[in-house]
């Protein structure tokens, strides 16, 4: 790969911002569940979390495996920092003027801290698995058919991520049956959303490659 230019660094920074924003949106907003088909449930994180997995595929496609792993590493560090900030915020004493928000704050951000632990474990395993799978398929399928390589890698990594996350986040809070009723549709829906987002992946690759698009095949 050619040495990175200043424009490349700016593009990578924008992608990292989108990547981390989507990750934290999933962690903090994902507590809300929506009713879905046949008595199942979906977390609202299904709208933003597919971006996390797609972004590593896009970055890996343009800037290589090492850069994709750097994104995963940045996500892990960000979640660890969020856990630290959450712990400090929960243990410091409340001022009388802010007591009106204490119960809601402790409930939401206490759960968000647990969500972050669940996300950290599931994210680290699922995302590294996604990067490894993506480049495994790239090795054996070839440079073409990005959409196929991306969706195949997401298929397994999203199932792994969903299962690990849900059991850590909800075990002891929800019945196991309910957890399974969340995992299955959530996994299917995230994979489906990832497939729908595929045109955005191609747009992202096009914008990142810039003038080099004519020499690349997707």
MOZIBEL-V13941 format. One record per pair of residues at least 12 apart in sequence whose ideal C-beta (glycine too) atoms are under 6 Angstrom apart, sorted by the first residue. I is the first residue (numbers start at 1). J is the second residue. D is the distance in whole Angstrom. If there is no record, write none. Layout:
i=I j=J d=D
i=I j=J d=D
This chain:
i=1 j=64 d=6
i=11 j=208 d=5
i=15 j=59 d=6
i=19 j=55 d=4
i=19 j=71 d=6
i=20 j=78 d=6
i=22 j=48 d=4
i=22 j=51 d=4
i=22 j=52 d=5
i=23 j=52 d=5
i=23 j=75 d=5
i=25 j=48 d=4
i=26 j=45 d=4
i=26 j=48 d=5
i=26 j=49 d=4
i=27 j=115 d=5
i=27 j=116 d=5
i=27 j=119 d=5
i=28 j=112 d=5
i=29 j=44 d=5
i=30 j=43 d=5
i=30 j=45 d=3
i=31 j=111 d=6
i=32 j=44 d=5
i=36 j=185 d=5
i=40 j=181 d=5
i=40 j=185 d=4
i=41 j=182 d=5
i=42 j=185 d=6
i=42 j=186 d=6
i=42 j=189 d=6
i=46 j=189 d=5
i=46 j=190 d=6
i=46 j=193 d=6
i=50 j=190 d=5
i=50 j=193 d=4
i=50 j=194 d=4
i=50 j=197 d=6
i=53 j=130 d=5
i=53 j=154 d=5
i=54 j=197 d=5
i=54 j=201 d=5
i=56 j=68 d=5
i=56 j=71 d=6
i=56 j=131 d=6
i=57 j=134 d=5
i=57 j=150 d=4
i=58 j=201 d=5
i=58 j=204 d=5
i=58 j=205 d=6
i=59 j=71 d=6
i=60 j=134 d=6
i=61 j=146 d=6
i=61 j=205 d=6
i=62 j=205 d=6
i=62 j=208 d=4
i=62 j=209 d=6
i=65 j=135 d=5
i=68 j=131 d=5
i=72 j=127 d=5
i=72 j=128 d=6
i=76 j=124 d=6
i=79 j=116 d=5
i=79 j=120 d=5
i=82 j=116 d=5
i=83 j=116 d=5
i=86 j=109 d=6
i=86 j=113 d=4
i=115 j=169 d=5
i=118 j=165 d=5
i=118 j=168 d=4
i=118 j=169 d=4
i=121 j=164 d=6
i=122 j=161 d=5
i=122 j=164 d=4
i=122 j=165 d=4
i=126 j=157 d=5
i=126 j=160 d=5
i=126 j=161 d=3
i=129 j=157 d=5
i=129 j=160 d=6
i=130 j=153 d=5
i=130 j=157 d=4
i=133 j=153 d=4
i=134 j=149 d=6
i=134 j=153 d=4
i=137 j=149 d=4
i=137 j=152 d=5
i=144 j=217 d=5
i=146 j=218 d=5
i=147 j=198 d=5
i=151 j=195 d=6
i=154 j=194 d=5
i=155 j=191 d=6
i=158 j=187 d=6
i=158 j=190 d=5
i=158 j=191 d=5
i=159 j=187 d=5
i=162 j=183 d=5
i=162 j=186 d=5
i=162 j=187 d=4
i=163 j=183 d=6
i=166 j=179 d=5
i=166 j=182 d=6
i=166 j=183 d=5
